[in-house]
Amino acid sequence: MNNKENRIEYIVWLISEFASRYKMSLTQAYKYLNNHEAITFADNNYNVMHTFSLDSAVDDLANFCKRNGGQVG
């Protein structure tokens, strides 16, 4: 896999785990994360985030969303 494919796979995995943790559908999680710019955040910070545990990365997304007006987490 190339770097772009790795990023896409990782972000899809994050969305799935975020949805599972917060009892959302994948579509709801995607829309929530996208509306609060967390997907762009994860993409821009992939090189660091993918070295963290999945729980830590999902926590980071939730905290990022909160700083951007989100209510989940």
C-alpha positions as a printed Julia matrix, in Angstrom:
73×3 Matrix{Float64}:
   0.0    0.0    0.0
   1.18   3.52  -0.67
   0.99   6.42   1.78
  -2.3    7.75   0.35
  -3.96   4.35   0.7
  -2.62   4.02   4.25
  -4.07   7.43   5.16
  -7.46   6.57   3.72
  -7.57   3.21   5.48
  -6.54   4.81   8.78
  -9.13   7.58   8.56
 -11.89   5.11   7.71
 -10.79   3.04  10.71
 -10.89   6.14  12.96
 -14.39   7.03  11.76
 -15.55   3.47  12.44
 -14.08   3.45  15.94
 -15.47   6.91  16.7
 -18.92   5.72  15.57
 -18.66   2.63  17.75
 -17.52   4.52  20.84
 -20.23   7.17  20.6
 -23.02   4.85  19.4
 -23.42   6.5   15.99
 -23.87   5.1   12.52
 -20.88   5.41  10.22
 -22.71   8.12   8.28
 -23.48  10.1   11.44
 -19.88   9.82  12.63
 -18.53  10.88   9.24
 -20.83  13.91   9.08
 -20.05  14.92  12.67
 -16.28  14.61  12.2
 -16.39  16.33   8.83
 -18.55  19.2   10.13
 -16.02  19.83  12.9
 -13.01  19.51  10.56
 -11.66  16.46  12.4
 -11.16  14.43   9.22
  -8.9   17.15   7.83
  -7.14  17.23  11.22
  -6.55  13.46  11.09
  -5.31  13.64   7.51
  -2.97  16.55   8.24
  -1.61  14.82  11.35
  -1.57  11.26  10.05
   2.21  10.91  10.4
   1.93  11.4   14.16
  -1.58  10.11  14.91
  -1.07   6.68  13.39
   1.69   6.02  15.92
  -0.75   6.49  18.85
  -3.12   3.9   20.21
  -6.52   3.85  18.56
  -8.17   4.93  21.83
  -5.85   7.9   22.07
  -6.49   8.89  18.45
 -10.28   8.72  18.95
  -9.88  10.82  22.12
  -7.91  13.35  20.09
 -10.67  13.54  17.48
 -13.33  14.03  20.16
 -11.29  16.77  21.82
 -10.61  18.45  18.49
 -14.34  18.44  17.7
 -15.14  19.94  21.11
 -12.7   22.78  20.43
 -14.59  23.36  17.17
 -18.06  23.42  18.74
 -18.82  19.7   18.96
 -20.86  18.24  21.8
 -19.87  14.56  21.64
 -17.31  13.09  23.98
